[in-house]
Amino acid sequence: MRRLITIFFAGLLAFCVLELTARIYLFPQYRAMLPDMYAAHPVLGHYNKPNLHVRRYNPMNYDVVNRTNSLGFRGLEKDRENELAGIWVAGASNTFGGFVEDDETYTAQLRRHGYRAANLASEGHGLISQTQMIRMLAQQGYKPRAVLLGITMYQAISDYSSAGDVFTQPIGSAFQPAAISPKRPRENLREAASELLAAIPLSLQPVRARLLKSSALYGWGKVGIMGIPMFRDWTLKIGLRNDLYLVRNFDLNLLRPLTSGNPATANIESTARYIAMLGDLVEQQFNVPFGVVLIPSLQQIDPESLHRFTTHYGLTQEDLDPSRAPELLLASLRRLGVSALDTLPALKGSGIPGPKLHFPDDGHLTAPAHAVIGRAIASWLSSGMDKGATIGRQE
């Protein structure tokens, strides 16, 4: 028994020495793999934590710092009021731009072209959350010069037919804490038991996520090794790492012919109607221009992605076209009187190869792509946003 105890503590000591060595020398970046960036929000569900300064790291992809101001918006506190008096840019992860530096997001790029802009986006947000954000800012007395909505194909396409109450339901009461009634001991015990059960992982995914953030040894073995080109190619070849081009995270119907029998057709029309309602809200609330910026999908900007995808899943005989959904959405928006900018032509005309416009292991936009989109938006704003609503430069 004494020998087993000795072996156990010797092994534990050896592991601790290895972990400490890994934290200091081998992979000190491990804490940047899953930074704690979000907090629960009474209205939005979740939102960026205020006053953040976090590093985000993924070997061979990005190594950047994300900052937020006191309201949780991407950027610096000293710029907050000026940005909120400029153009509001709403959206999701590609608009937030978490994998590029603060001054590299397409919203921040607008400053280089003379426009101040506030980035309202948050990763994981959708149209409904960002609508609530705009209403909250209006309630707090802020007013923009214009509102732009960034839409990444194809994630925002959905059925919004039952989401109309988002524009009318009261939101002020959501900021007030609800009255808490005293709980009986039995209720406290039941609640504690429920919390304990909820903390027990039902799959390996939460355990892996915790290890990735807590152990430099595990983090290097899982992700850090990707920083070595030879090992990176090997892990992809033997299937230890997901091939970005083979990830199916979109509705394939959006690529099929958009006939009346295709459910994606109705979803696109529903999305356009919802966006038009948001445009009406902006006009009624602020009397300023509203426009939509379409950000192309991986399949649009990198044709090799669709080729690899269809070959892998045996879809080469299907009539799949990644341009169908954005073309129908654009047509529907314009029919409803919504100004819209498709940034795909600017990206294709930039001379930057498709694979350089997104990260190798992630479909999000790179800094060069953000720069192109920022330039395209600035040109669109100065030319009247297709409706003569020219927005003059501020600086």
Phi, psi and chi 1 to 4 in degrees:
 res  aa     phi    psi   chi1   chi2   chi3   chi4
   1 MET       -  -42.9  177.0   60.3   70.0      -
   2 ARG   -61.8  -35.7 -179.9  178.0  -63.7  177.8
   3 ARG   -67.2  -41.0 -175.3  175.1 -178.5 -179.7
   4 LEU   -63.7  -40.6  -72.1  175.7      -      -
   5 ILE   -64.0  -41.2  -65.9  175.1      -      -
   6 THR   -62.3  -44.5  -58.5      -      -      -
   7 ILE   -63.4  -40.8  -67.4  174.0      -      -
   8 PHE   -61.1  -49.1  171.0   77.3      -      -
   9 PHE   -70.3  -31.3  -80.2  104.1      -      -
  10 ALA   -66.5  -42.0      -      -      -      -
  11 GLY   -64.7  -41.3      -      -      -      -
  12 LEU   -63.0  -41.7 -178.5   61.8      -      -
  13 LEU   -64.2  -41.9  177.3   61.9      -      -
  14 ALA   -62.9  -42.0      -      -      -      -
  15 PHE   -63.3  -42.8  173.4   79.5      -      -
  16 CYS   -62.7  -39.5  -69.0      -      -      -
  17 VAL   -65.0  -43.5  170.3      -      -      -
  18 LEU   -63.5  -43.0  -73.3  173.2      -      -
  19 GLU   -63.5  -43.1  177.3   65.6   23.9      -
  20 LEU   -64.1  -41.3 -177.5   61.6      -      -
  21 THR   -62.9  -41.3  -57.7      -      -      -
  22 ALA   -64.6  -39.2      -      -      -      -
  23 ARG   -67.5  -31.9  -67.6 -174.6  179.5 -150.2
  24 ILE   -88.6  -41.8  -63.1  174.0      -      -
  25 TYR  -115.6  -47.1  -58.9  108.3      -      -
  26 LEU   -75.7  -49.7 -180.0   61.3      -      -
  27 PHE  -148.8   67.1 -164.8   50.8      -      -
  28 PRO   -68.2  -10.0   23.5  -33.3      -      -
  29 GLN   -81.7    0.3  -54.0   95.0  -29.3      -
  30 TYR   -58.5  -32.3   76.1  102.2      -      -
  31 ARG   -69.3  -18.3  -73.1 -168.6  178.2  -84.5
  32 ALA   -86.1    0.9      -      -      -      -
  33 MET   -73.0  -40.9  -61.6  -56.5  -55.4      -
  34 LEU  -134.1   71.7  -66.3  171.5      -      -
  35 PRO   -66.9  149.8   26.0  -34.6      -      -
  36 ASP   -85.0   96.6 -173.3   13.0      -      -
  37 MET  -109.9  -14.6  -65.0 -172.4   60.6      -
  38 TYR  -122.1  154.1  -47.9  105.6      -      -
  39 ALA  -133.0  152.9      -      -      -      -
  40 ALA   -63.6  142.9      -      -      -      -
  41 HIS  -128.7  135.8 -166.6  -77.7      -      -
  42 PRO   -66.0  -21.5   22.9  -34.3      -      -
  43 VAL  -111.5  -44.7  175.7      -      -      -
  44 LEU   -88.6   -5.9  -53.1  177.3      -      -
  45 GLY    87.9  -62.2      -      -      -      -
  46 HIS  -145.9  157.6   84.0  -83.9      -      -
  47 TYR  -157.3  166.7 -165.4   60.1      -      -
  48 ASN   -60.5  138.4  -42.7  -47.8      -      -
  49 LYS   -65.5  144.1  -74.4 -175.7  174.9 -180.0
  50 PRO   -73.2  153.3   26.0  -33.6      -      -
  51 ASN    55.6   41.9  -56.3  -48.2      -      -
  52 LEU   -78.1  151.6  -85.0  176.5      -      -
  53 HIS  -149.9   86.4 -176.4  -71.6      -      -
  54 VAL  -124.6  144.5  -64.6      -      -      -
  55 ARG   -90.7  139.7 -178.1 -176.6 -178.9 -173.5
  56 ARG  -124.2  127.4  -52.9 -169.5   74.1  174.1
  57 TYR  -137.8  134.3  177.1   77.6      -      -
  58 ASN  -150.2  114.0 -168.7  -38.6      -      -
  59 PRO   -52.7  139.3  -23.0   32.7      -      -
  60 MET    68.1    5.4  -54.4  -68.9  -73.1      -
  61 ASN  -122.6  -66.4  -73.4  -92.7      -      -
  62 TYR  -155.0  156.4   48.7   81.4      -      -
  63 ASP  -150.7   92.1 -174.4   -0.9      -      -
  64 VAL  -135.6  170.0  -61.6      -      -      -
  65 VAL  -117.2  132.0  171.7      -      -      -
  66 ASN  -106.2  131.3  -72.6 -175.9      -      -
  67 ARG  -122.4  149.5  -61.9  175.6 -179.4   85.2
  68 THR  -131.2  158.4   62.7      -      -      -
  69 ASN   -90.7 -169.2   60.3   32.0      -      -
  70 SER   -68.8  -14.9   59.6      -      -      -
  71 LEU   -97.4   -1.0  -66.0  178.4      -      -
  72 GLY    89.2    2.9      -      -      -      -
  73 PHE   -77.4  147.0  -59.8  151.9      -      -
  74 ARG   -63.5  127.0 -174.7   75.8 -172.8  -87.3
  75 GLY   131.7 -167.5      -      -      -      -
  76 LEU  -102.3  148.8  -56.3  177.7      -      -
  77 GLU   -62.0  -36.4  178.0   64.4   16.0      -
  78 LYS   -64.7  -20.6   67.3 -179.3 -178.6   65.1
  79 ASP   -98.5   -3.2  -60.4  -38.2      -      -
  80 ARG   -57.5  -53.1 -173.5 -168.7   68.0  179.0
  81 GLU   -65.8  -41.1  -67.3  -58.9  -43.2      -
  82 ASN   -63.9  -38.7  -77.5  -23.8      -      -
  83 GLU   -68.8  -40.3  -70.2  174.0  -12.8      -
  84 LEU   -69.1  -19.5  -79.0  170.2      -      -
  85 ALA   -87.7   -0.6      -      -      -      -
  86 GLY  -104.1 -134.7      -      -      -      -
  87 ILE   -91.5  135.1  -61.9  167.4      -      -
  88 TRP   -94.8  130.0  -65.9   -2.7      -      -
  89 VAL  -117.1  110.9 -176.0      -      -      -
  90 ALA   -97.9  160.2      -      -      -      -
  91 GLY   161.2 -162.9      -      -      -      -
  92 ALA  -117.2 -141.1      -      -      -      -
  93 SER   -64.6  -40.2   55.9      -      -      -
  94 ASN   -68.3  -28.0  -99.1  -35.6      -      -
  95 THR   -77.9  -41.2  -60.6      -      -      -
  96 PHE   -60.5  -39.6  180.0   78.9      -      -
  97 GLY    68.7   45.8      -      -      -      -
  98 GLY   -64.3  -16.2      -      -      -      -
  99 PHE  -105.3   11.4  -54.0  134.4      -      -
 100 VAL  -125.9  168.0  -60.9      -      -      -
 101 GLU   -70.6  164.5  -62.3  -73.1   -1.4      -
 102 ASP   -54.1  -43.6  -65.3  -22.8      -      -
 103 ASP   -86.7    7.0   61.1   -5.9      -      -
 104 GLU  -104.9  -10.9  -68.3  177.0  -27.5      -
 105 THR   -63.7  154.8   67.9      -      -      -
 106 TYR   -66.0  -26.7   74.3   77.6      -      -
 107 THR   -65.7  -46.1  -58.5      -      -      -
 108 ALA   -66.8  -31.6      -      -      -      -
 109 GLN   -62.5  -25.5  -69.3  -77.9  -19.1      -
 110 LEU   -60.5  -28.7  -68.9  176.0      -      -
 111 ARG   -62.1  -34.7  171.0  167.3  -74.2 -171.8
 112 ARG   -65.6  -19.0  -59.3 -174.2 -179.9 -175.2
 113 HIS  -106.7   12.9  -56.8  -76.6      -      -
 114 GLY    95.7   12.6      -      -      -      -
 115 TYR  -120.8  129.7  -64.3   98.2      -      -
 116 ARG   -88.1  138.2  -70.2 -164.7  -63.2  -94.2
 117 ALA  -146.7  143.0      -      -      -      -
 118 ALA  -101.8  130.8      -      -      -      -
 119 ASN   -93.1  104.8 -170.5  -24.9      -      -
 120 LEU   -87.9   -5.1  -47.9 -173.8      -      -
 121 ALA   -72.5  161.2      -      -      -      -
 122 SER  -148.5  143.7  178.5      -      -      -
 123 GLU   -63.4  135.8  -66.6  171.3   -8.4      -
 124 GLY    88.5   -6.1      -      -      -      -
 125 HIS   -81.8  157.6  -92.4 -159.1      -      -
 126 GLY  -130.9 -167.3      -      -      -      -
 127 LEU   -62.2  -39.2  -64.2 -177.1      -      -
 128 ILE   -66.4  -46.1  -66.1  175.1      -      -
 129 SER   -61.7  -42.3  -63.6      -      -      -
 130 GLN   -72.2  -29.6  -71.5  -71.7  -81.7      -
 131 THR   -62.0  -44.4  -59.9      -      -      -
 132 GLN   -62.9  -37.8  -67.1  169.0  -38.5      -
 133 MET   -61.1  -45.4  170.0   59.8   74.6      -
 134 ILE   -62.0  -42.2  -68.7  169.0      -      -
 135 ARG   -65.1  -37.8  -68.2 -171.5   63.8 -153.5
 136 MET   -64.5  -43.4  -74.2  164.6   46.6      -
 137 LEU   -64.8  -38.5  -70.9  175.2      -      -
 138 ALA   -62.5  -41.3      -      -      -      -
 139 GLN   -64.0  -30.2 -179.2  174.6  -81.9      -
 140 GLN   -84.8    1.1  -66.5  169.1   14.4      -
 141 GLY    94.9    5.3      -      -      -      -
 142 TYR   -81.2  150.8  -67.7  104.0      -      -
 143 LYS  -141.2  128.6 -179.9  179.2  179.1  179.3
 144 PRO   -91.0  170.7   35.3  -35.5      -      -
 145 ARG   -86.5  -23.9  -60.5 -178.8   69.3 -135.0
 146 ALA  -167.8  161.7      -      -      -      -
 147 VAL  -126.3  127.2  175.5      -      -      -
 148 LEU  -116.4  143.0  -58.4 -179.2      -      -
 149 LEU  -119.2  115.7  174.8   64.5      -      -
 150 GLY   -84.7  124.4      -      -      -      -
 151 ILE  -119.2  117.0  -63.6  -70.6      -      -
 152 THR   -91.4  124.1  -61.0      -      -      -
 153 MET   -74.0  130.7  -57.9  -59.6  -64.9      -
 154 TYR  -118.3   12.7  -54.5   97.7      -      -
 155 GLN   -63.6  -31.9  -80.2   67.5   34.6      -
 156 ALA   -81.5  -10.9      -      -      -      -
 157 ILE   -73.6  123.4  -55.0  -63.3      -      -
 158 SER  -162.7 -180.0 -174.9      -      -      -
 159 ASP   -93.5  111.1  178.8    9.2      -      -
 160 TYR  -107.1   19.2  -66.4   92.8      -      -
 161 SER   -62.8  -24.4   58.8      -      -      -
 162 SER  -105.7   15.2   61.1      -      -      -
 163 ALA  -102.5   10.7      -      -      -      -
 164 GLY   -62.0  -28.1      -      -      -      -
 165 ASP   -70.0  -11.9   59.4  -13.8      -      -
 166 VAL   -60.1  -28.5  175.7      -      -      -
 167 PHE   -84.2  -13.5  -62.0   96.5      -      -
 168 THR  -123.0  -23.8   56.6      -      -      -
 169 GLN   -66.5  141.7   62.5 -175.1    2.3      -
 170 PRO   -62.2  141.3  -18.7   31.1      -      -
 171 ILE  -118.7  -14.9   60.6  172.8      -      -
 172 GLY   -61.1  -38.2      -      -      -      -
 173 SER   -67.7  -20.3   58.9      -      -      -
 174 ALA   -67.3  -20.2      -      -      -      -
 175 PHE   -83.4  -12.1  -66.7  100.7      -      -
 176 GLN   -93.5  128.5  -56.3  -60.1  -36.3      -
 177 PRO   -63.3  136.7   21.4  -30.9      -      -
 178 ALA   -70.3  149.3      -      -      -      -
 179 ALA   -64.8  134.9      -      -      -      -
 180 ILE  -104.5  118.3  -59.0  175.6      -      -
 181 SER   -88.6  147.5   57.4      -      -      -
 182 PRO   -60.3  143.6  -16.3   26.8      -      -
 183 LYS  -106.4  145.9  -65.0  180.0 -179.1  178.7
 184 ARG   -78.5  156.2  -67.8 -179.3  -64.2  178.6
 185 PRO   -53.3  -38.4  -27.3   35.0      -      -
 186 ARG   -63.2  -38.2 -178.6  179.8  -60.9  177.6
 187 GLU   -68.4  -39.5  -68.0  173.7  -27.5      -
 188 ASN   -62.6  -41.7  -73.5  -32.0      -      -
 189 LEU   -64.4  -44.1 -179.4   60.1      -      -
 190 ARG   -63.1  -40.4 -172.8 -177.7  -62.3  115.1
 191 GLU   -66.2  -41.3 -175.1  175.9  -58.1      -
 192 ALA   -64.4  -40.1      -      -      -      -
 193 ALA   -64.4  -39.8      -      -      -      -
 194 SER   -64.3  -41.4  -62.1      -      -      -
 195 GLU   -65.6  -37.3  -69.5  177.0   -4.2      -
 196 LEU   -64.5  -44.8  177.8   60.9      -      -
 197 LEU   -64.7  -37.5  -70.2  174.0      -      -
 198 ALA   -67.4  -26.2      -      -      -      -
 199 ALA   -79.2  -14.8      -      -      -      -
 200 ILE   -80.3  118.6  -60.6  173.8      -      -
 201 PRO   -66.4  133.6   22.7  -31.3      -      -
 202 LEU   -95.4   -4.0  -60.0  178.4      -      -
 203 SER  -145.9  172.5   68.6      -      -      -
 204 LEU   -77.7  -16.6  -70.2  176.8      -      -
 205 GLN   -59.1  -48.2 -170.7   61.7   31.2      -
 206 PRO   -62.4  -35.4  -21.4   33.5      -      -
 207 VAL   -65.3  -43.7  176.1      -      -      -
 208 ARG   -63.2  -40.4  -69.1  170.4  179.4  168.8
 209 ALA   -63.3  -41.6      -      -      -      -
 210 ARG   -65.0  -43.0  174.3   57.3   61.0 -177.8
 211 LEU   -63.9  -39.0  -74.7  172.1      -      -
 212 LEU   -61.9  -34.9 -169.5   62.2      -      -
 213 LYS   -88.1  -22.6 -174.4  176.1 -178.6  179.1
 214 SER  -106.9  -18.0  -55.7      -      -      -
 215 SER  -124.7  120.6  171.2      -      -      -
 216 ALA   -67.8  -34.5      -      -      -      -
 217 LEU   -63.7  -48.8  -83.2  175.2      -      -
 218 TYR   -66.0  -42.1  179.9   84.3      -      -
 219 GLY   -60.0  -40.7      -      -      -      -
 220 TRP   -69.9  -41.1 -174.8   82.7      -      -
 221 GLY   -65.7  -32.7      -      -      -      -
 222 LYS   -86.7  -41.9  177.0   71.1  175.0  177.5
 223 VAL  -128.6  -41.9  179.1      -      -      -
 224 GLY   -59.7  -29.7      -      -      -      -
 225 ILE   -62.7  -20.4 -165.6  173.1      -      -
 226 MET   -66.5  -15.7  -54.6  -55.1  172.7      -
 227 GLY   -73.2   -8.2      -      -      -      -
 228 ILE  -102.2  109.2  -55.7  173.6      -      -
 229 PRO   -49.9  -41.4  -28.5   36.2      -      -
 230 MET   -62.5  -46.7  178.7 -177.6   68.9      -
 231 PHE   -68.7  -35.2  -73.4  127.1      -      -
 232 ARG   -61.0  -47.4 -176.7  178.1 -177.2  -81.7
 233 ASP   -65.5  -35.9  -65.7  -20.7      -      -
 234 TRP   -67.7  -43.7  174.5   71.6      -      -
 235 THR   -64.2  -34.5   55.8      -      -      -
 236 LEU   -69.5  -40.2  179.3   62.3      -      -
 237 LYS   -65.4  -39.1 -175.9  177.0 -179.6  179.7
 238 ILE   -93.1    1.2   65.4  173.6      -      -
 239 GLY    88.6   13.1      -      -      -      -
 240 LEU   -77.4  -16.3  -72.6  178.8      -      -
 241 ARG  -127.3  139.8  179.5  165.6   57.2   88.5
 242 ASN   -67.3  137.1  -71.8  -27.0      -      -
 243 ASP   -84.1  117.5 -173.4  -23.5      -      -
 244 LEU   -52.7  -38.9  172.6   64.8      -      -
 245 TYR   -70.2  -14.5  -71.0  166.4      -      -
 246 LEU  -104.5    0.7  -54.3 -176.5      -      -
 247 VAL   -75.6  126.7  174.8      -      -      -
 248 ARG  -104.2   92.4 -177.7  170.6  176.0  173.2
 249 ASN  -121.7   30.6   58.8   -4.1      -      -
 250 PHE  -146.2  164.5   59.4   93.1      -      -
 251 ASP   -80.6  115.4 -178.7    2.0      -      -
 252 LEU   -62.4  -24.2 -161.6   59.2      -      -
 253 ASN   -61.5  -24.0  -75.9  -32.3      -      -
 254 LEU   -68.8  -17.3  -69.3  165.2      -      -
 255 LEU   -98.0  -13.8  -82.4   65.5      -      -
 256 ARG   -82.7  166.6  -64.9 -172.8  170.5  111.6
 257 PRO   -54.0  129.9  -27.8   36.1      -      -
 258 LEU   -88.6   71.6  -65.3  172.2      -      -
 259 THR   -84.9  174.0   62.0      -      -      -
 260 SER   -66.1  -24.1   58.6      -      -      -
 261 GLY   -84.9   -8.5      -      -      -      -
 262 ASN   -86.2  119.3 -175.4  -18.5      -      -
 263 PRO   -60.4  -23.8   18.9  -30.3      -      -
 264 ALA   -65.3  -29.3      -      -      -      -
 265 THR   -61.5  -47.5  -55.0      -      -      -
 266 ALA   -64.6  -36.2      -      -      -      -
 267 ASN   -66.6  -37.9  -74.7  -15.2      -      -
 268 ILE   -64.9  -44.7  -67.6  171.6      -      -
 269 GLU   -63.3  -39.6  -64.9  -71.7   -7.7      -
 270 SER   -63.7  -41.1  177.5      -      -      -
 271 THR   -62.8  -43.5  -57.3      -      -      -
 272 ALA   -62.2  -41.6      -      -      -      -
 273 ARG   -65.0  -40.7  -72.9 -167.9  -64.2  -88.7
 274 TYR   -62.5  -45.4 -178.4   91.7      -      -
 275 ILE   -61.8  -39.2  -66.5  172.8      -      -
 276 ALA   -62.2  -37.3      -      -      -      -
 277 MET   -65.5  -37.9  -68.6  173.6   66.1      -
 278 LEU   -64.7  -39.8  177.5   55.2      -      -
 279 GLY   -61.5  -39.7      -      -      -      -
 280 ASP   -63.4  -40.7  -68.9  -19.6      -      -
 281 LEU   -60.9  -44.5  170.8   69.4      -      -
 282 VAL   -61.8  -44.0  169.1      -      -      -
 283 GLU   -63.8  -43.9 -177.6  177.4   -7.9      -
 284 GLN   -69.7  -38.6  -65.3  164.8    9.3      -
 285 GLN   -79.5  -39.2 -170.1   74.3   53.6      -
 286 PHE  -121.3  -20.9  -53.0  114.3      -      -
 287 ASN    57.0   48.2 -167.6   29.3      -      -
 288 VAL  -130.2  163.1  -60.6      -      -      -
 289 PRO   -63.3  148.6  -22.6   33.5      -      -
 290 PHE  -130.2  138.7  171.6   79.6      -      -
 291 GLY  -151.2  160.7      -      -      -      -
 292 VAL  -114.4  135.9  174.0      -      -      -
 293 VAL  -112.5  113.7  176.4      -      -      -
 294 LEU   -86.6  122.4  -73.2 -167.3      -      -
 295 ILE  -102.8  121.3  -59.5  170.7      -      -
 296 PRO   -66.9  157.8   21.2  -29.8      -      -
 297 SER   -78.6  167.8   66.9      -      -      -
 298 LEU   -57.0  -40.2  174.0   67.0      -      -
 299 GLN   -66.2  -26.5  -66.6   75.3   22.6      -
 300 GLN   -79.5  -43.8  -70.4  177.6  -89.3      -
 301 ILE   -86.3  -17.2   63.9  176.9      -      -
 302 ASP  -132.9   88.8 -168.5   -8.1      -      -
 303 PRO   -54.9  -30.2  -24.6   34.0      -      -
 304 GLU   -60.8  -29.5  177.0   63.1   17.1      -
 305 SER   -59.5  -49.1  169.3      -      -      -
 306 LEU   -66.7  -38.5 -177.0   60.8      -      -
 307 HIS   -61.8  -47.6  172.3   72.0      -      -
 308 ARG   -63.6  -41.1  -68.3  -92.6  -58.9  -81.7
 309 PHE   -62.8  -51.1 -178.5   86.8      -      -
 310 THR   -66.4  -36.1   54.5      -      -      -
 311 THR   -66.2  -44.8  -59.0      -      -      -
 312 HIS   -64.4  -40.8  178.3   78.6      -      -
 313 TYR   -96.1    9.8  -70.2  103.0      -      -
 314 GLY    65.9   38.0      -      -      -      -
 315 LEU  -109.4   17.2  -59.2  170.4      -      -
 316 THR   -64.7  -23.2   52.4      -      -      -
 317 GLN   -88.0   -8.5  -58.5  -56.6  -46.5      -
 318 GLU   -80.1  151.7  -75.9 -152.3   36.3      -
 319 ASP   -87.6   83.1 -177.6   12.6      -      -
 320 LEU  -107.7  131.5  -57.7  178.0      -      -
 321 ASP  -142.0  114.5 -174.1  -15.4      -      -
 322 PRO   -70.0   -9.7   25.1  -33.8      -      -
 323 SER   -88.1  -11.4   67.7      -      -      -
 324 ARG   -62.7  -52.6  -72.7 -169.3  173.9  109.4
 325 ALA   -61.5  -50.3      -      -      -      -
 326 PRO   -62.8  -33.8   14.9  -27.2      -      -
 327 GLU   -66.4  -42.6  -73.5  176.5   -4.5      -
 328 LEU   -68.4  -39.5  178.5   57.0      -      -
 329 LEU   -63.1  -43.8 -178.7   58.7      -      -
 330 LEU   -60.6  -46.9  -89.4  173.3      -      -
 331 ALA   -62.2  -40.6      -      -      -      -
 332 SER   -67.4  -41.3  -60.3      -      -      -
 333 LEU   -63.2  -45.7  -72.0  170.7      -      -
 334 ARG   -67.5  -34.0  -71.6  168.7  177.1  164.1
 335 ARG   -64.0  -31.3 -173.1 -177.3   69.3 -109.3
 336 LEU   -88.2    4.7  -66.7  168.5      -      -
 337 GLY    83.7   19.9      -      -      -      -
 338 VAL   -98.4  126.6  178.7      -      -      -
 339 SER   -67.9  136.1  -63.0      -      -      -
 340 ALA  -145.0  141.6      -      -      -      -
 341 LEU  -120.2  122.9  170.6   68.2      -      -
 342 ASP   -92.9  117.2 -177.1    3.4      -      -
 343 THR   -87.3   -2.3   60.4      -      -      -
 344 LEU   -60.5  -46.6 -179.3   60.6      -      -
 345 PRO   -56.4  -39.9  -26.6   36.3      -      -
 346 ALA   -65.6  -40.5      -      -      -      -
 347 LEU   -67.1  -42.8  -70.7  168.0      -      -
 348 LYS   -67.3  -34.2  -76.9 -170.2  170.8 -178.6
 349 GLY   -84.3    0.9      -      -      -      -
 350 SER   -76.7  -17.7   66.8      -      -      -
 351 GLY    83.1   -0.3      -      -      -      -
 352 ILE   -87.7  125.0  -55.8  172.7      -      -
 353 PRO   -58.8  147.6  -19.2   30.6      -      -
 354 GLY   -49.7  -47.5      -      -      -      -
 355 PRO   -62.0  -19.5  -25.6   35.9      -      -
 356 LYS   -86.4   -6.1  -62.4  -66.5 -176.1 -179.3
 357 LEU   -91.6   -9.8  -64.7  171.0      -      -
 358 HIS  -136.4  161.3   63.8   82.3      -      -
 359 PHE   -74.5  148.5  -66.9  104.5      -      -
 360 PRO   -55.3  -39.4  -24.1   32.8      -      -
 361 ASP  -112.2   17.7  -59.2  -47.6      -      -
 362 ASP  -154.4  137.2 -171.2  -73.8      -      -
 363 GLY   -80.4   -0.1      -      -      -      -
 364 HIS   -74.1  158.9  -71.7   91.9      -      -
 365 LEU   -71.9  143.9  -60.1  175.9      -      -
 366 THR   -85.8  172.7   58.5      -      -      -
 367 ALA   -59.9  -42.8      -      -      -      -
 368 PRO   -59.9  -36.6  -26.4   35.6      -      -
 369 ALA   -66.2  -42.1      -      -      -      -
 370 HIS   -60.6  -40.1  -83.5  -90.5      -      -
 371 ALA   -63.1  -41.9      -      -      -      -
 372 VAL   -64.0  -45.3  172.3      -      -      -
 373 ILE   -65.0  -41.3  -69.1  175.3      -      -
 374 GLY   -59.7  -41.5      -      -      -      -
 375 ARG   -65.7  -40.8 -172.4  163.1   56.1 -111.8
 376 ALA   -65.6  -40.7      -      -      -      -
 377 ILE   -65.2  -43.8  -66.0  174.0      -      -
 378 ALA   -59.4  -42.8      -      -      -      -
 379 SER   -63.8  -40.3  176.4      -      -      -
 380 TRP   -64.8  -42.2 -176.8   53.8      -      -
 381 LEU   -62.7  -44.5  -68.4  172.9      -      -
 382 SER   -72.0  -19.3   64.1      -      -      -
 383 SER   -95.5    0.6   64.4      -      -      -
 384 GLY   105.7    6.2      -      -      -      -
 385 MET    53.9   36.9  -61.6  173.7   62.2      -
 386 ASP    70.1   -2.9  -56.2  -33.9      -      -
 387 LYS  -131.7   10.9  -63.1  174.9   68.1  175.0
 388 GLY    78.4   10.3      -      -      -      -
 389 ALA   -89.5   64.8      -      -      -      -
 390 THR   -64.1  133.5  -56.2      -      -      -
 391 ILE  -112.7  113.4  -59.0  175.0      -      -
 392 GLY   -69.4  153.6      -      -      -      -
 393 ARG   -69.7  153.8  -69.5  175.7  169.6   81.5
 394 GLN  -107.5  -22.8  -65.1  167.9  -75.0      -
 395 GLU  -151.8      -   52.5 -174.6   55.1      -
